[in-house]
Amino acid sequence: RGTIMPSFQMNQDMTYEASPIVKKNVFLSMPPENAPLPKYEEIAHLLPSPIWRGRDDVLACYNYAWRTAFANLRPANGEFHFVSNFIDTAFNGYLFMWDSSFIVMFGKYGARAFNFQKTLDNFYSHQHKDGYICRELCEFRASEHFSRHDPSSTGPNILGWSEWEYYSQTGDVTRLEQIFDPLLAYHLWLKEYRTWRDGTYWSTGWGCGMDNMPRFESSYNVAFSHGHMVWIDACIQQVLSAKILIQIADIIGRADDENVSLLKEEVKHLTSVINDKLWHEDDAFYYDLWKNGELNKVKSIGAYWALLADIIPPERLERFVAHLDNENEFKRPCRVPSLSADTPNYSPQGRYWKGSVWAPTNYMVLKGLEKNGYHALAYDIARNCLENVVTVFQNDGTIYENYMPESTSKGAPAKPNFVGWSGLFPISILFEYVFGIHPHAREEKIVWDIRLLEEHGVKNYPLGDLSVDLICAERASADEEPIITALCEKPIEIEVHYGDKVKTVLATVK
């Protein structure tokens, strides 16, 4: 599993060209946190409390996810360069960048009880002087799982997206100011060491997070080789990272930073290359590019980062999205598989990234559909995956690391008790895409896309420093105007969408 470094500081003076941006990284000198870890039984009342009449099964799965998550909290250990208490990946004693970036995306709802976002502080505190951040940090000794130039040593670059989701929920500008420099330095490190000469990006199976996805020419190792390939997901993630850094720079007053201009140039260049060289017009899909100049024709969930990065020309969008609603491709009994069902090597059992359904990639797809206005499809996919996860939970009493694409009731051949990123299913996906509640903390506003007919809502919903109670009464049809009860410390705006109509409600002051 790569070369284990005795310390993240080993040989830095001999082998590194220091980045001046890293010198601004406040996490490198941050003292370790010494606050006690909260116990679930003592803080459960601080968590949001969902309401869904007649769906005690969903609520039981929701509560299980939180209970398991709080059992996975760990204290900061300064001796091992950890500076903040954190939620463990719950996998092998290492903290994973890929997993943690998604775990905190449901953890944001529990910030009153524990600041899950600070889990990512420990990656910033491990940043090397040239900007590199290892993707796996050892929790039981001062070491990292990979040397920095191991092809599988880092990635995927979604830390910025994770921080942006937290900001959308909290409006915390101070955190944006803290994380901008480490994120910028990391982005530029990848630009220096993970690109081909045309500026496109590469990774490996482990480095991209989709360990065994069959996307290579047969002569390459599926887990550890870069395959001399242009990687569609790695390229798009860098576009997304750059766009988020540009947005953060604007908010924190650093839009004139010389590196922002470089980021804008990279966005323009990569977007052009992706659309010119990685798009297959007949298939209406984005693919990896093999070294022989051929597109690999592997329909991977990784292509859908294009929705989130907002790089798809309008005339291509409908055809590209249609694959998600095609029963011969991504619309399987359990949505959405990591490989399309018409792709060679697709496994009905999933077999990890040969077709399994994963919370992180499903969440990415839902966010991308939302950004592009496909709200009805996002609801359909979210409802399907939530119902399947809850059914399996009722049968097996656990939440799994991933799920089989062809089964809606059986447990997967995967790690159980995984919360873990699978907490996204019963928490974030429930709130955001089944209930349809979307926060805009900086504007102190909530957009509520109501599609359920049963009484539903959330009490103690967090919006920045505010706590909001939202309840929609039972309705007879999707077109019936919903009766909304909204309570808050101030009269915030609730923009309610139902059918093809929109109305605005002001929360009643508690």
Secondary structure, DSSP 8 states (H G I E B T S, - for coil): ----BS-TTTTHHHH----TTGGG-GGGG----------HHHHGGGS-EEEETT-HHHHHHHHHHHHHHHHTEE---GGGT--S-EE--SSSSEEEHHHHHHHHHHHGGGTTT--GGGGGHHHHTT--TTS---SEEESSSS-BSS-TTSTTSS----HHHHHHHHHHHH--HHHHHHHHHHHHHHHHHHHHHSB-TTS-B---HHHHS-TT---S-TTS-TTT--TT-B-HHHHHHHHHHHHHHHHHHHHTT-TT-HHHHHHHHHHHHHHHHHHHHSEETTTTEE--B-TTS-B----BGGGGHHHHHT---HHHHHHHHHGGG-TTTT--SSS-BSB-TTSTT--TT-TGGGT-B-HHHHHHHHHHHHHTT-HHHHHHHHHHHHHHHHHHHHHHSS--SSB-TT-SSS--SS-SS--SGGGGIIIIIIIIIIS-EEEEGGGTEEEEE----S-EEEEEEEETTEEEEEEE---SSTTS---EEEEESS--EEEEEETTEEEEEE-EE-
